[in-house]
Amino acid sequence: MGDRPDLDLLQGTLDMLILKVLAREPLHGYAIAQEIGRISRALLQVPQGSLYPALHRLENRGLLSAAWTETDTGRAAKVYRLTRQGRARLEREVADWRRLSEAIQLILQTE
């Protein structure tokens, strides 16, 4: 934060953001990072060194499934898709995030 144009992701929020982006449509890793950047108006940038370990972790936990496909350019890409378990987890995490952000907002409003 500070002088940087992008914001540091709070620990634990990357998983939720990945799940949310994949709730709309299956995507490969690079497209997931691009979509997070686009939706956040470039305030959030996800480095590959954080993204791919998170994708593997979510896949290992059964929250994502993945399959190799060929892209429009003819390259192989691993496309991730939200599982039913991942969708349920996303709903819980969004509810938790909303409660947390409401509590923080209450604190920030105090004088």
Helices and strands as residue ranges (DSSP letters): H 13-24, E 27-28, H 29-39, H 48-60, E 64-70, E 76-82, H 84-108
